[in-house]
Amino acid sequence: MSRNALSDEEDDHELEDEEGEPVHADPVDNADDDDEDDEDGDNNEYENDGFIVGDEEEEEEEEEDDEEERKNSDEERQKKKKKRRKMDEDLDEDDYLLLQDNNVKFQKRKYKRLKKAQRERESGQGGSSDDEFDRSGGAGRSAEDKIKDNLFDDVDDLPDDVGDEEELAVEEDVVGSEDEMADFIVEEDGNGHPRKGEHKKRKYRQGTDMSAIRDASEIFGDVSELLLIREKGLASSERTERRLEDEFEPTILSEKYMTGKDDEIRQVDIPERMQISEDSTGSPPVDELSIEEESNWIYSQLISLLKDPDGLHIFGGQGFSVNKDDIAKYLELHHVQKLEIPFIAMYRKEQCRSLLDSSDIIDLNIEKKPETKWHKVLWMIQDLDKKWLLLRKRKTALHGYYTKRFEEESRRVYDENRLNLNQYLFESVMKSLKVAETEREVDDVDSKFNLHFPAGEVGIDEGQYKRPKRKSQYSICSKAGLWEVANKFGYSAEQLGLALSLEKLVDELEDAKETPEEMALNFVCAMFENPQAVLKGARHMAAVEISCEPSVKKYVRGIYLDNAVVSTSPTAEGNGVIDSFHQFAGVKWLREKPLSKFEGAQWLLIQKAEEEKLLQVTFKLPENYMNRLVSDCYEHYLSVGVSKYAQLWNEQRKLILEDALHTFILPSMEKEARYLLTSRAKSRLLSEYGQALWNKVSAGPYQKKEMDISSDEEAAPRVMACCWGPGKPPNTFVMLDSSGEVLDVLYAGSLTLRSQNVNDQQRKKSDQDRVLKFMMDHQPHVVALGAVNLACTRLKDDIYEVIFQMVEEKPRDVGHGMDDLTIVYVDESLPRLYENSRISGEQLPQQSGNVKRAVALGRYLQNPLVMAATLCGPGREILSWKLHPLEGFLQVDEKYGMVEQVMVDITNQ
């Protein structure tokens, strides 16, 4: 049986079934169509020489074999069909043109669609294939569907001169590839014959099947609504945020400012630093009364700082004064108008003149060259403003807690005398809390409240776990009822404090009618078995109450902090370790140095030496001040009576005062003195650290000599940066343009050789020539040389030698900008930080460490502020820049706060 020869592409997409029926064509039920195909394809036939098995032989083998053999024959038949496809030769258009040029007779094969269109046009039976299709497998179709098929099939009736055969082959390939697995499951009609033509024919038709669209709409509903819902879902911000959180680590989102908190900051029209500050301090009050109250508090704090030597250093020396009205005006600009310090200092300076430096005030009237200024006073007022807001927030929270705790305690107590005492103590605490102006005073109030109203077990339900707590001696005595004995000693702690502070005169004490022991007999119990034990417990309660009284502590604090002295002496270990060259040599021996005389970071050294157990530090109140303090307490606490009973009670009162002063108050004052010295030293050290940073970053960019500003040349110079190398790595030269971008890199490891060896001299000469060519090509304005060791001086001489050679040998090639080419030493401390930072790996991923350092050298010379700001990112590499020998005593957050302050101030100028 003869068959049409098909190309590989055609066979791949027009596989025939077992009966010889094309997959995409109409079923072949009669021999007329085969005859027509044979007539059209006479020239494309091949002879059946027995090499390829025909279909008739295959059908005979299928009738003789059983079902199992029939399956095997199907597999063999598919393999043979593949072999037959390989045997078919398919020539492309270039091959045909080549044959035509050689006068070889040939005839191009026509694809089945072209042959079918030609055949139907000649016969005039364009709808015969559809009729045959309806007879074979499309029974029951409506007339409307037949008309649609005729309309769509007309698209396939192509004329002979349509396009190129390759375009049709590509089209068939695209269509056929979509349906490679379409005949994987073969459906059968009622007679058991495979029915694949209907599916294939619908697949190849162009256009839209309206019945399929109707079916889809019945199943899925309105597609436009589904598309609209999907668009809304993709546009929703919640879905976008959730996807970001799922795809990236939280640290990455935080570094790239893509968290939900960052979105909230962007939406609010307030500076970001203010929003972050208000998260901890709360919203500041904007009414006039609150601003006036805060300005009075800030003014009093500034006045106290002006009296301190370290404060004068911060303010810039003598002769500085502050106007309280200007402070109030600054608070209004900052809180109400939400203006930051750089803006106020630049554009609102006339509204707060006294808060600026004297030079700033002069600049308002005298026109001169502007200079960068660090507005320390404004930044200090901002820090005090934050402290005030935190203090106000804490007082508000404590007020609510005290009220709630007092109500809970009142419901538990049924003794009328105790209720009255609690009411009196609560009112006293609330009054002290209202007038407290510092954190220390608030701490005093809090300690007094916790003494009289300890956190008990109120609100704990039965069955819940109870946290174990330590019972103090005071609480044990109080529960034993000794608080009544403590009240009989005379003045209360609050009365003593009012008398010492001269706020209120108290009445004289009445002499008791019995001795302390006789009175104590009425309170003897199992825990306190005799009057002496009762009196001892009562004296302890009275001493603790005096030590927790805010007014008493305020009075003692004023005397102690103004007059206490510090002495140091080396320990046995420190005496051998600390020599004349040791870091602690200056503080090895101190004798009675007043607290007010400590300057700078000296106390930090003493503190560190004490932690290392090299020094022994003692605090002491001089004897004359101690005697004065004790006499004042005796005067206001003892009775003036001369009777026997009065003398016995005064002995008890003296024991109470001695216990209160030496056991409780003075040790707590020593702790406060240590804290005060530490805070002062850190404040001074932080100021010096900020000044060192200001001096570094406020230096202007390197200016070219006699630079013409009006010219079209770039303002920043072109820099050739050089880093010395010991050989591995070698000396590195990097050329930067005016914007700091890398233009070229050169390694010259033999430039600094001093050997007289011939080979070494040749290598040195070669490196000199390469450096000369490097400089001639790029014409730098300045050479930045990293100052790292003494070898850099020899490298500088070698570079100058190259420059002189260039000027002498090629003067015409030297540009105008290189007339006075100079070499500038640059500190390598910051470039080394950049070399090892993460930002350098992102900016220069493929470069070596020496190249990164050289790039930082050149950029630092071009603009120090920009180079420093590069290291102020999320990694905070700027904090590793050593600016002060004692900066190790500062915390990381303290240093970064100062860095941010300096960078914000200088950047906005």
C-alpha positions in Angstrom: 0.0 0.0 0.0 1.5 3.3 -1.1 1.5 6.2 1.4 2.3 9.9 1.2 5.8 10.9 2.2 5.5 13.3 5.2 8.1 15.6 6.8 9.3 15.1 10.4 7.4 18.2 11.6 4.2 17.1 9.9 4.3 13.6 11.3 5.0 14.8 14.8 1.8 16.7 14.8 -0.3 14.7 12.5 0.1 11.2 13.8 -2.2 8.6 12.2 -4.2 6.0 14.0 -4.3 2.3 13.3 -6.7 2.6 10.3 -4.6 5.2 8.6 -6.8 8.1 9.6 -5.1 11.5 10.1 -5.7 12.8 13.6 -6.8 16.2 12.7 -8.5 15.4 9.4 -11.9 13.8 8.6 -12.4 10.1 9.0 -11.5 8.1 5.9 -14.5 5.8 5.3 -14.2 5.3 1.5 -11.5 4.9 -1.1 -12.4 7.9 -3.1 -10.5 10.3 -0.8 -7.5 8.0 -0.9 -7.6 8.0 -4.6 -7.7 11.8 -4.7 -4.8 11.9 -2.2 -2.8 9.5 -4.4 -3.5 11.5 -7.5 -2.4 14.7 -5.9 0.7 13.2 -4.4 2.0 11.0 -7.3 5.3 12.9 -7.3 5.8 12.5 -3.6 5.3 8.7 -3.4 8.0 6.2 -2.6 8.3 2.6 -3.6 7.4 -0.1 -1.2 10.6 -2.2 -1.4 9.7 -4.3 1.7 12.0 -2.4 4.0 9.1 -0.7 5.7 6.2 -2.9 6.7 2.9 -1.8 5.2 -0.4 -1.4 6.9 -2.0 -4.5 5.2 0.7 -6.8 6.6 0.2 -5.3 10.0 -3.6 -5.9 9.9 -3.0 -9.6 8.9 -0.7 -10.1 11.8 -3.3 -8.5 14.1 -6.0 -11.0 13.0 -3.7 -14.0 13.6 -2.4 -13.0 17.1 -4.4 -13.1 20.3 -5.0 -10.0 22.6 -1.6 -10.3 24.3 0.3 -10.4 21.0 -1.9 -7.6 19.7 -0.5 -5.4 22.5 3.1 -6.3 21.5 2.4 -5.6 17.8 1.0 -2.1 18.8 4.4 -1.3 20.4 6.3 -2.6 17.4 4.1 -0.7 15.1 4.8 2.6 16.9 8.6 1.9 16.8 8.3 1.2 13.1 6.4 4.4 12.5 9.2 6.3 14.2 11.7 4.6 11.9 9.6 5.5 8.9 9.6 9.2 10.0 13.4 9.1 10.2 13.6 7.8 6.7 11.5 10.6 5.3 13.7 13.4 4.1 12.7 17.0 4.6 14.5 19.8 2.9 14.4 23.3 4.1 14.2 26.4 1.9 18.0 26.8 1.6 18.3 23.3 0.3 15.7 23.9 -2.4 17.5 27.1 -3.5 20.7 25.2 -3.7 19.1 22.5 -5.9 17.6 25.2 -8.1 20.9 26.9 -8.6 22.4 23.6 -9.8 19.5 23.0 -12.3 18.3 19.9 -10.5 14.6 19.1 -11.2 12.5 18.8 -8.1 9.0 19.5 -6.9 8.2 20.8 -3.4 5.8 18.8 -1.3 2.6 20.4 -0.3 1.3 20.0 3.2 -2.1 18.5 3.7 -3.8 21.7 4.4 -2.7 23.2 1.1 -3.6 20.0 -0.8 -7.0 19.9 1.0 -7.7 23.5 0.2 -6.8 23.0 -3.5 -8.8 19.9 -3.8 -11.9 21.4 -2.3 -11.6 24.5 -4.4 -11.4 22.4 -7.6 -14.2 20.1 -6.7 -16.4 22.9 -5.2 -17.3 20.7 -2.3 -16.1 22.8 0.6 -18.5 21.1 3.1 -17.9 17.4 2.2 -15.4 16.9 5.0 -17.9 18.2 7.5 -20.5 15.9 6.2 -18.2 12.9 6.4 -17.3 14.0 9.9 -20.9 14.1 10.9 -21.5 10.7 9.5 -18.5 9.1 11.3 -18.6 10.6 14.7 -20.5 13.8 14.9 -24.1 12.4 14.7 -26.8 14.5 16.3 -25.2 17.8 15.7 -27.5 20.8 15.0 -27.7 22.8 11.8 -26.4 25.8 13.6 -23.2 24.0 14.6 -22.7 22.8 11.0 -23.0 26.4 9.8 -20.4 27.5 12.4 -18.1 24.7 11.2 -18.4 25.8 7.6 -17.7 29.4 8.6 -14.6 28.6 10.6 -13.4 25.9 8.2 -13.3 28.6 5.5 -10.4 30.1 7.3 -8.4 26.9 6.4 -9.2 27.2 2.7 -6.0 28.9 1.8 -5.0 29.8 -1.7 -2.0 28.3 -3.3 0.1 31.4 -2.9 -0.4 31.8 0.8 2.8 32.5 2.7 5.7 30.3 3.1 5.7 26.6 3.9 8.0 27.1 6.8 5.4 29.5 8.4 2.7 26.9 8.0 5.0 24.3 9.5 5.7 26.6 12.5 1.9 27.2 12.9 1.2 23.4 12.9 4.1 22.9 15.4 2.6 25.5 17.8 -0.9 24.1 17.5 0.2 20.5 17.7 2.4 21.0 20.7 -0.6 22.0 22.7 -2.2 18.7 22.0 0.6 16.1 22.3 -1.3 14.1 24.9 -4.7 14.7 23.5 -5.0 11.1 22.1 -3.7 9.5 25.2 -7.2 8.3 26.0 -9.1 7.1 22.9 -12.9 7.3 22.9 -14.9 4.8 20.9 -18.3 5.2 19.2 -21.1 2.7 19.2 -19.4 0.4 16.7 -16.1 0.2 18.7 -14.1 2.4 16.3 -11.8 5.0 17.8 -13.3 8.5 17.6 -10.6 11.1 17.8 -11.4 13.3 14.9 -14.0 15.3 16.6 -11.7 16.3 19.4 -8.9 17.2 17.1 -11.0 19.1 14.7 -12.4 21.3 17.5 -8.8 21.8 18.7 -7.6 23.1 15.4 -10.5 25.3 14.5 -9.9 29.0 14.9 -12.3 31.2 16.7 -14.4 30.8 19.8 -17.0 28.1 20.5 -20.0 29.9 22.0 -21.4 26.8 23.5 -18.1 26.2 25.4 -18.3 29.7 26.8 -21.9 29.2 27.8 -21.0 26.0 29.6 -18.1 27.7 31.4 -20.3 30.6 32.5 -22.8 28.1 33.9 -20.1 26.4 35.9 -17.9 29.3 37.1 -20.4 32.2 37.0 -19.5 35.7 35.8 -15.8 35.8 35.1 -15.5 39.5 35.4 -16.5 39.4 39.0 -13.8 36.8 39.7 -11.2 39.0 38.0 -12.3 42.0 40.0 -12.1 40.2 43.3 -8.6 38.9 42.4 -7.4 42.4 41.5 -8.7 43.8 44.9 -7.0 41.0 46.7 -3.7 41.6 45.1 -4.0 45.3 45.7 -4.7 44.9 49.4 -1.8 46.1 51.6 -2.3 43.3 54.2 -1.6 40.6 51.6 1.5 42.4 50.5 2.8 42.8 54.0 2.1 39.2 54.8 4.0 38.1 51.7 7.0 40.2 52.6 7.1 38.8 56.1 7.0 35.3 54.7 9.7 35.8 52.1 12.3 37.8 54.1 13.9 37.7 57.5 12.8 40.2 60.1 16.3 41.7 60.3 16.3 42.3 56.6 13.0 44.0 56.7 14.2 46.2 59.6 17.4 47.2 57.8 15.5 48.1 54.6 12.8 50.0 56.6 10.0 47.7 55.3 8.3 46.8 58.6 4.8 47.8 59.7 6.2 50.4 62.1 8.1 52.1 59.2 4.9 52.3 57.2 3.2 54.1 60.2 6.1 56.5 60.5 5.8 57.4 56.8 2.1 58.1 57.0 2.4 60.5 60.0 3.5 64.0 59.0 6.0 64.4 61.9 9.8 64.0 61.8 10.8 60.4 62.3 13.1 61.2 65.3 10.2 62.9 67.1 7.9 59.9 66.5 10.6 57.5 67.8 11.2 59.7 70.9 7.4 60.0 71.6 7.1 56.2 71.7 9.1 56.3 75.0 8.1 59.6 76.4 4.5 59.9 75.3 2.9 62.8 73.5 4.2 66.1 75.0 1.7 68.6 76.4 1.1 71.7 74.2 -0.9 73.9 76.6 0.7 77.1 77.9 0.6 76.1 81.5 2.6 72.8 80.9 5.1 74.6 78.7 5.7 77.2 81.4 6.1 74.6 84.1 8.6 72.6 82.0 10.6 75.7 81.0 11.0 76.6 84.7 12.3 73.1 85.5 14.7 73.2 82.5 15.9 76.6 83.5 16.7 75.5 87.1 18.6 72.5 85.7 20.7 74.6 83.4 21.5 77.1 86.2 22.8 74.2 88.4 24.9 73.0 85.4 26.4 76.4 85.0 27.7 76.2 88.6 29.5 73.0 87.8 33.0 73.1 86.2 32.0 70.4 83.7 28.9 72.3 82.9 30.9 75.4 82.1 33.1 73.3 79.8 30.0 72.1 78.0 28.5 75.7 77.7 31.8 77.0 76.4 33.2 78.9 79.4 32.2 81.9 81.5 29.8 84.6 80.4 27.0 82.4 79.2 23.5 83.1 80.3 20.1 81.6 79.5 16.8 83.4 79.2 13.8 81.4 80.5 11.4 83.0 77.9 13.6 81.6 75.1 13.4 78.1 76.6 9.6 78.4 76.5 9.7 79.6 72.9 11.9 76.7 72.0 9.5 74.3 73.6 6.6 75.8 71.6 8.5 75.5 68.3 9.5 71.9 69.2 6.3 70.5 70.6 3.6 72.6 68.9 5.1 73.3 65.5 7.1 70.0 65.4 10.4 71.7 64.3 13.8 70.1 64.8 16.9 71.7 66.2 18.7 72.3 62.8 15.7 74.1 61.4 15.3 76.2 64.6 19.0 77.1 64.7 19.0 78.1 61.0 15.6 79.7 60.4 14.2 80.6 63.9 17.3 81.8 65.7 15.8 85.3 66.3 13.2 83.7 68.5 15.6 82.1 70.9 18.8 84.2 70.8 20.1 83.4 74.2 20.2 79.7 73.5 22.7 80.1 70.7 26.4 80.8 70.9 27.5 84.4 71.2 29.0 84.2 67.8 25.6 83.2 66.4 24.1 86.3 67.9 26.8 88.5 66.4 26.3 86.9 63.0 22.7 88.2 63.0 23.9 91.7 62.6 27.3 91.3 60.9 27.7 89.7 57.5 30.6 87.4 57.3 31.5 84.0 56.0 29.2 81.4 57.5 30.8 78.7 59.7 29.5 75.4 61.0 28.5 75.5 64.7 27.6 72.7 67.1 24.5 73.9 68.9 25.2 72.3 72.2 22.7 74.3 74.3 19.8 73.4 72.1 20.7 69.7 72.2 21.1 69.9 76.0 17.7 71.4 76.3 16.3 68.6 74.2 17.8 66.1 76.5 16.4 67.8 79.5 13.0 68.0 77.7 13.1 64.2 77.3 14.0 63.7 81.0 11.1 66.0 82.0 8.6 64.1 79.9 9.8 60.7 81.3 9.6 62.1 84.8 6.1 63.4 84.2 5.1 60.1 82.7 6.5 58.2 85.7 4.7 60.5 88.2 1.4 60.0 86.5 1.8 56.2 86.5 2.8 56.2 90.2 -0.1 58.4 91.1 -2.5 55.9 89.6 -0.8 52.9 91.2 -0.7 54.5 94.7 -4.4 55.3 94.6 -5.3 51.8 93.6 -2.9 50.2 96.1 -4.3 52.4 99.0 -7.8 51.5 98.2 -6.9 47.8 98.3 -5.1 48.2 101.6 -8.0 50.1 103.1 -10.4 47.2 102.4 -8.1 44.8 104.3 -7.6 46.9 107.5 -10.4 47.1 110.1 -8.6 49.0 112.9 -9.7 52.6 113.1 -6.4 53.9 114.3 -4.5 52.1 111.6 -6.9 53.4 108.9 -6.4 56.9 110.1 -2.6 56.5 110.0 -2.7 55.0 106.5 -4.9 57.9 105.4 -2.4 60.4 106.8 0.6 58.6 105.2 -1.1 58.3 101.9 -1.8 62.1 101.7 1.8 62.8 102.7 3.1 60.5 100.0 0.9 62.1 97.3 1.9 65.6 98.4 5.6 64.6 98.2 5.1 63.0 94.8 3.5 66.2 93.4 6.4 68.4 94.4 9.2 65.9 93.4 11.3 67.5 90.7 14.1 64.9 90.1 14.3 61.1 89.7 16.0 60.8 93.0 13.1 62.6 94.8 10.6 60.3 93.0 12.7 57.4 94.2 12.5 58.7 97.8 8.7 59.0 97.6 8.4 55.5 96.1 10.5 54.0 98.8 8.4 55.6 101.5 5.1 54.3 99.9 6.5 50.8 99.5 7.5 50.9 103.2 4.1 51.6 104.5 2.1 49.9 101.7 4.1 46.9 100.7 3.0 44.9 97.7 1.0 42.1 99.3 -1.1 39.3 98.1 -4.2 41.3 97.2 -6.0 39.9 94.2 -4.5 36.4 94.3 -7.2 33.8 94.0 -7.1 30.6 96.0 -5.3 27.8 94.2 -3.0 30.2 92.3 0.8 29.9 92.7 2.2 32.5 95.1 5.6 34.0 94.5 7.9 33.7 97.5 8.9 37.1 99.0 11.4 38.2 101.5 10.0 39.6 104.7 11.8 42.6 106.1 12.4 43.3 109.8 10.2 46.3 109.5 7.2 44.3 108.2 7.7 41.7 111.0 7.7 44.5 113.7 4.7 46.2 112.1 2.6 43.0 112.1 3.5 42.5 115.7 1.9 45.9 116.5 5.1 47.8 117.3 4.1 50.7 115.1 2.2 52.0 118.1 5.4 52.0 120.1 7.3 53.7 117.3 4.7 56.5 117.3 5.2 57.1 121.0 8.9 58.1 120.6 8.0 61.7 119.8 8.1 63.4 116.4 7.3 61.4 113.3 9.7 61.1 110.4 7.7 63.6 108.4 7.7 66.2 111.2 11.5 65.8 111.5 11.9 66.4 107.8 9.7 69.5 107.9 11.7 70.9 110.8 15.1 70.2 109.2 14.0 71.9 106.0 12.5 74.8 107.9 9.3 74.4 106.1 7.1 74.2 109.2 7.7 74.7 112.9 6.5 71.8 115.1 5.2 72.0 118.6 7.4 71.0 121.5 7.1 67.4 122.8 5.3 66.7 126.0 7.1 64.7 128.6 6.0 61.1 129.0 4.5 59.9 132.3 6.3 56.5 132.2 9.6 55.1 131.2 10.1 53.4 127.8 10.4 50.0 129.5 7.1 50.4 131.3 5.4 51.3 128.1 7.0 48.4 126.2 5.6 45.9 128.8 2.2 46.4 127.2 3.4 45.1 123.8 5.3 42.0 124.9 4.4 39.0 122.7 5.8 35.6 121.6 8.1 37.1 119.1 9.3 40.0 121.4 9.5 38.4 124.8 10.8 41.3 126.9 10.6 45.2 126.9 14.2 45.5 125.5 13.3 43.4 122.5 10.1 45.5 122.0 12.1 48.8 122.3 14.7 47.5 119.8 12.1 46.6 117.2 10.3 49.9 117.7 13.6 51.8 117.4 14.3 49.9 114.1 10.9 50.9 112.7 11.4 54.6 113.6 14.9 54.6 112.1 13.7 53.0 108.8 10.9 55.5 108.6 13.3 58.4 109.1 15.7 57.0 106.4 12.8 56.7 103.9 11.4 60.2 104.5 11.9 62.2 101.3 12.4 65.6 103.1 15.0 64.1 105.5 16.9 62.6 102.7 16.8 65.8 100.7 18.3 67.7 103.6 21.1 65.2 104.2 21.8 64.9 100.4 22.4 68.6 100.1 25.0 68.6 102.9 26.7 65.3 101.8 27.0 65.9 98.1 28.4 69.4 98.6 31.0 68.5 101.3 31.9 64.8 101.1 35.4 63.9 100.2 37.0 60.9 98.5 40.3 59.1 99.4 42.1 56.4 97.5 44.9 54.0 98.4 46.3 51.0 96.6 45.7 47.5 97.7 48.5 45.0 98.2 48.1 43.9 94.6 47.7 47.4 93.2 50.8 48.6 95.0 52.9 46.2 92.9 51.0 46.7 89.7 50.6 50.4 89.5 53.9 52.1 88.6 54.6 55.6 87.4 53.7 54.7 83.9 50.5 52.9 84.6 47.1 54.1 83.6 46.0 54.5 87.2 49.2 56.2 88.4 47.4 59.6 88.6 44.7 58.3 91.0 46.8 55.9 93.0 46.9 58.2 96.1 44.1 60.7 96.7 43.4 62.2 100.1 40.1 63.8 100.9 39.4 65.2 97.4 36.0 67.0 97.4 33.3 65.6 95.0 33.1 69.0 93.3 36.8 69.0 92.4 36.6 65.9 90.1 37.0 66.9 86.5 36.9 64.9 83.3 37.0 61.1 83.4 39.2 60.8 86.5 36.4 59.2 88.5 36.0 56.6 85.8 39.6 55.5 86.2 39.1 55.2 89.9 36.0 53.2 89.4 37.8 50.8 87.0 40.7 50.4 89.3 38.4 49.6 92.2 36.7 46.9 90.1 40.0 45.4 89.3 40.8 45.4 93.1 43.8 47.6 92.6 42.5 50.6 94.7 40.5 51.0 97.8 38.1 54.0 97.7 36.5 55.6 100.8 33.8 58.3 101.0 33.7 60.4 104.1 31.8 63.4 105.4 34.2 65.8 107.1 33.9 65.8 110.9 32.7 69.4 111.2 29.9 68.8 108.7 29.0 65.5 110.4 28.8 67.2 113.8 26.6 69.9 112.3 24.3 67.3 110.7 23.9 65.4 114.0 23.3 68.5 116.0 20.6 69.7 113.7 18.9 66.3 114.0 19.2 66.4 117.8 17.8 69.9 117.9 14.6 69.0 116.0 14.1 65.5 117.3 15.0 65.4 121.0 12.9 66.8 123.8 14.0 69.9 125.7 12.6 68.5 128.9 14.9 67.9 131.9 12.8 65.4 133.8 14.0 61.8 134.4 11.4 60.4 131.9 12.4 62.9 129.2 16.0 62.0 129.6 15.2 58.3 129.2 13.1 58.9 126.1 15.9 61.1 124.7 18.4 58.3 125.0 16.0 56.1 122.9 15.7 59.0 120.3 19.5 59.3 120.1 19.8 55.6 119.3 17.2 56.0 116.6 19.0 58.9 115.0 22.4 57.2 115.1 20.9 54.1 113.6 19.1 56.1 110.9 22.1 58.1 109.9 25.0 55.6 110.0 23.1 52.4 109.1 20.7 53.7 106.4 21.1 57.3 105.2 24.8 57.8 104.9 25.4 54.5 103.0 22.6 55.4 100.6 24.2 58.9 100.2 27.5 57.2 99.3 25.8 55.3 96.5 24.2 58.5 95.2 27.6 60.2 95.3 29.1 57.4 93.3 26.2 57.6 90.8 26.6 61.4 90.6 30.4 61.2 89.9 29.8 58.6 87.3 27.1 60.6 85.5 29.2 63.8 85.6 32.3 62.0 84.2 30.3 60.3 81.5 28.7 63.6 80.5 32.1 65.2 80.2 33.6 62.3 78.4 30.6 62.1 76.0 31.0 65.8 75.3 34.7 65.3 74.5 33.9 62.3 72.3 31.3 64.4 70.4 33.8 67.3 70.0 36.4 64.9 68.5 33.9 63.6 66.0 32.8 67.1 65.2 36.3 68.1 64.4 36.7 65.1 62.0 33.4 65.5 60.1 33.2 69.3 60.0 36.4 69.5 58.0 35.4 70.7 54.5 36.2 68.7 51.3 39.6 69.1 49.8 39.7 72.2 47.6 41.8 72.4 44.4 44.3 75.2 44.3 43.0 78.3 42.5 39.9 76.5 41.5 37.7 78.5 39.2 34.2 78.1 40.5 32.6 79.5 37.4 34.3 76.9 35.1 32.5 73.8 33.9 34.9 71.5 35.7 33.6 69.4 38.6 33.9 71.0 42.0 35.3 67.9 43.8 38.9 67.0 42.8 39.9 63.8 41.0 41.9 61.8 43.5 44.5 59.1 43.1 44.5 57.2 46.4 47.4 55.1 47.4 47.7 52.4 50.1 51.1 51.1 51.2 51.5 47.3 51.0 54.3 45.1 52.3 54.4 43.1 49.1 51.4 40.8 49.7 49.3 42.8 49.2 51.4 45.2 47.1 51.2 49.0 46.9 47.7 49.8 45.5 46.8 52.9 43.5 43.1 53.7 42.8 41.8 56.5 40.6 38.5 58.1 41.6 36.5 60.6 39.6 34.9 63.7 41.1 31.9 61.7 42.4 34.1 59.1 44.1 33.5 56.3 41.6 36.4 53.9 40.8 38.0 54.6 37.4 41.0 52.3 37.4 43.2 50.2 39.8 47.0 49.7 39.6 49.2 47.4 41.7 52.9 48.4 42.0 54.6 46.1 44.5 58.2 47.0 43.4 57.9 50.8 43.6 59.5 51.1 47.0 62.3 48.6 46.5 65.7 49.9 47.8 67.8 47.0 46.7 70.7 47.5 44.2 70.0 44.2 42.5 69.7 44.5 38.7 66.4 42.6 38.7 65.0 44.6 41.5 66.0 47.8 39.7 64.3 46.7 36.5 61.1 45.8 38.4 61.2 49.2 40.1 61.7 51.0 36.8 58.8 49.0 35.3 56.5 50.0 38.2 57.6 53.7 37.8 56.7 53.6 34.1 53.3 52.1 34.9 52.5 54.6 37.6 53.6 57.4 35.2 51.3 56.1 32.5 48.5 55.7 35.1 48.8 59.3 36.1 49.1 60.6 32.5 46.0 58.8 31.5 43.8 60.0 34.4 45.3 63.4 35.3 44.6 63.5 39.1 44.3 66.8 41.0 45.7 65.4 44.2 47.3 62.2 45.6 45.9 60.8 48.9 48.5 58.6 50.7 47.4 56.5 53.7 49.6 57.3 56.7 50.0 53.9 58.4 53.7 53.6 59.2 57.2 55.0 58.5 57.4 53.2 55.1 54.8 55.6 53.8 57.4 58.4 53.8 59.6 56.4 51.4 56.5 55.7 49.2 55.8 59.4 49.2 59.3 60.1 47.9 58.9 57.5 45.2 55.6 59.0 44.0 57.2 62.5 43.9 60.0 61.1 41.8 57.5 59.8 39.3 55.8 63.3 39.3 59.1 65.1 38.6 59.9 62.6 35.9 56.5 63.3 34.3 56.9 67.0 34.4 60.5 66.9 33.0 59.9 64.4 30.2 56.4 65.1 29.1 55.5 68.7 30.1 53.1 69.2 27.3 51.0 66.1 28.3 50.6 67.4 31.8 47.2 68.9 32.3 46.4 72.3 33.9 45.1 70.6 37.0 48.3 68.8 37.6 50.6 71.8 37.7 50.9 71.8 41.5 50.1 68.2 42.1 50.6 67.5 45.8 50.6 64.4 48.0 48.4 64.6 51.1 48.6 62.2 54.1 45.2 60.8 55.2 44.4 58.9 58.4 43.6 55.3 57.7 41.5 54.6 60.8 38.2 55.3 59.1 39.2 53.7 55.7 40.1 50.5 57.6 36.6 50.4 59.1 35.1 50.8 55.6 37.4 48.0 54.3 35.9 45.5 56.9 32.4 46.8 56.8 29.4 45.2 55.1 28.7 48.3 53.0 32.0 48.0 51.3 31.2 44.5 50.2 27.9 45.7 48.7 29.5 48.7 47.0 32.7 47.0 45.8 31.9 43.3 45.8 34.8 42.1 43.5 37.6 44.3 44.9 40.3 43.3 47.4 40.7 44.8 50.8 43.5 47.2 49.8 41.3 48.6 47.0 38.4 49.1 49.3 40.7 51.0 51.8 42.2 53.1 49.0 38.7 54.0 47.8 37.7 55.1 51.3 40.9 57.2 51.5 40.1 59.1 48.4 36.4 59.6 49.3 37.4 60.7 52.8 39.6 63.4 51.2 36.9 64.4 48.8 34.2 64.7 51.6 34.8 63.5 55.1 31.2 63.9 56.1 29.9 61.6 53.4 32.5 59.0 54.2 31.5 59.1 57.9 27.8 58.9 57.1 28.4 55.8 55.0 29.3 53.9 58.2 26.3 55.2 60.2 24.0 52.5 58.7 22.2 49.7 60.5 25.6 48.0 61.3 26.8 51.1 63.2 30.4 50.6 62.1 31.1 54.3 63.0 31.1 53.3 66.7 34.4 51.4 66.1 36.1 54.6 65.1 38.5 55.4 68.0 38.1 59.0 68.8 38.9 59.2 72.5 41.3 57.1 74.7 38.6 56.6 77.4 35.6 56.0 75.1 35.5 52.4 76.4 33.7 53.7 79.5 30.7 54.8 77.4 27.8 52.5 76.4 27.1 51.8 72.8 23.8 53.6 72.9 25.3 56.6 74.5 28.0 56.9 71.8 25.5 56.4 69.0 23.2 59.1 70.4 26.1 61.5 70.3 27.1 60.4 66.8 23.5 61.0 65.6 23.4 64.4 67.3 26.7 65.5 65.6 25.9 64.1 62.2 22.4 65.6 62.1 23.7 69.0 63.1 26.6 69.2 60.7 24.6 67.6 57.8 21.9 70.3 58.0 24.5 73.0 57.7 
